[in-house]
Amino acid sequence: RASYERGRYADAIRYEHHALELAPNRVDALTTIGAAYEATGDYGRAVAAYHRLGSVGAYYRRSAVELAARAAEARRLGARGVPPPVASHDAETLYA
């Protein structure tokens, strides 16, 4: 997440993909990957990351759908270079 907060989106994506290799259902990694892809304008991959987040479990589906819809809308509007906020990685507050 630190790379994302510093605007180093490619690094954030790479680091979080590595984290997913170690623990495939890490919610924090999936949300950061989605947000980083959004920040680079790669909305298709952002939506895919959010869909994967939704597949982690029913608890995360609502938030995943909302995040994917946001990325799809940004793609539709042609928004680029506006980094979305990354919510807290505390699952209790992020997906309550």
C-alpha positions as CSV (number, residue, x, y, z in Angstrom):
1,R,0.0,0.0,0.0
2,A,2.9,2.4,0.7
3,S,3.9,2.4,-3.0
4,Y,0.3,3.2,-4.0
5,E,0.2,6.1,-1.5
6,R,3.4,7.4,-3.1
7,G,1.9,7.3,-6.6
8,R,4.1,4.3,-7.6
9,Y,1.2,2.4,-9.1
10,A,3.2,-0.1,-11.1
11,D,5.3,-1.0,-8.0
12,A,2.1,-1.4,-5.9
13,I,0.6,-3.7,-8.5
14,R,3.7,-5.8,-8.6
15,Y,4.1,-6.0,-4.8
16,E,0.5,-6.9,-4.3
17,H,0.5,-9.6,-7.0
18,H,3.4,-11.1,-5.1
19,A,1.4,-11.0,-1.9
20,L,-1.4,-12.8,-3.7
21,E,1.0,-15.6,-4.7
22,L,1.6,-16.2,-1.0
23,A,-2.1,-15.7,0.1
24,P,-4.5,-15.7,-2.8
25,N,-7.5,-14.2,-0.8
26,R,-5.8,-11.1,0.6
27,V,-8.5,-8.5,0.6
28,D,-6.0,-5.6,1.1
29,A,-3.9,-6.8,-1.9
30,L,-7.0,-7.0,-4.2
31,T,-8.3,-3.6,-3.2
32,T,-4.9,-2.0,-3.7
33,I,-4.4,-3.7,-7.1
34,G,-7.8,-2.5,-8.2
35,A,-7.2,1.1,-7.1
36,A,-3.7,1.1,-8.7
37,Y,-5.1,-0.1,-12.0
38,E,-7.8,2.6,-11.8
39,A,-5.1,5.2,-11.1
40,T,-3.3,4.2,-14.2
41,G,-6.5,4.2,-16.3
42,D,-6.5,0.4,-16.8
43,Y,-10.2,0.1,-15.8
44,G,-10.6,-3.4,-17.3
45,R,-8.0,-4.8,-14.9
46,A,-9.4,-2.8,-12.0
47,V,-12.8,-4.3,-12.6
48,A,-11.2,-7.8,-12.8
49,A,-9.4,-7.2,-9.5
50,Y,-12.7,-6.1,-7.8
51,H,-14.5,-9.1,-9.3
52,R,-11.9,-11.3,-7.8
53,L,-12.4,-9.5,-4.5
54,G,-16.0,-10.4,-4.6
55,S,-15.2,-14.1,-5.1
56,V,-13.3,-14.2,-1.8
57,G,-16.6,-14.5,0.0
58,A,-20.1,-13.3,0.4
59,Y,-19.0,-10.7,3.0
60,Y,-17.0,-8.8,0.3
61,R,-19.4,-9.0,-2.6
62,R,-21.3,-5.8,-2.0
63,S,-18.2,-3.7,-1.8
64,A,-16.7,-5.5,-4.7
65,V,-19.7,-4.7,-6.9
66,E,-19.6,-1.0,-5.8
67,L,-15.8,-0.8,-6.5
68,A,-16.2,-2.5,-9.9
69,A,-19.1,-0.2,-10.8
70,R,-17.0,2.9,-9.9
71,A,-14.2,1.6,-12.2
72,A,-16.5,0.8,-15.0
73,E,-18.1,4.3,-14.7
74,A,-14.7,5.9,-14.8
75,R,-13.8,3.9,-17.9
76,R,-17.1,5.1,-19.5
77,L,-16.4,8.7,-18.7
78,G,-12.8,8.4,-19.9
79,A,-11.3,9.5,-16.5
80,R,-7.6,9.1,-16.3
81,G,-4.9,9.8,-13.8
82,V,-7.2,10.4,-10.9
83,P,-6.2,7.9,-8.2
84,P,-9.1,6.6,-6.3
85,P,-8.9,6.5,-2.5
86,V,-7.9,3.2,-1.0
87,A,-10.1,2.5,1.9
88,S,-8.8,1.0,5.1
89,H,-7.6,-2.5,4.8
90,D,-9.5,-3.4,7.9
91,A,-12.2,-5.7,6.6
92,E,-14.5,-4.8,9.4
93,T,-14.6,-1.1,8.4
94,L,-14.1,-1.6,4.6
95,Y,-16.9,-4.0,4.0
96,A,-19.3,-3.5,6.9
